Amino acid sequence: MTENNTHFYTKFHPSNYNVYLDINRATKTISGQTTITGEALTTEISIHQKALKVTSVQSQNTDVPFTTDDAAEAINITLPSTGETTLTIDYTAH
């Protein structure tokens, strides 16, 4: 078994996070939106996540393709270009 030692920071340098959470105590769920500003060094980046159901990812207010990898606890995002970007990630979780 090989271990993946890739650090997400090598591809994306976040500089600011803004997190909004709506907690539903009755159903024991959250819905949230996280906005991350940073510099993308490549067009294929990853963001840490754990047990989130990601519903959308936007870069500069435009939907971008993404996949979730629960084993790696990651959201893999394809950006249209490198450089400064603002990501908006919508999700739910138990």
Helices and strands as residue ranges (DSSP letters): G 8-10, E 12-24, E 29-40, E 44-48, E 53-59, E 62-63, E 66-69, E 74-78, E 83-93
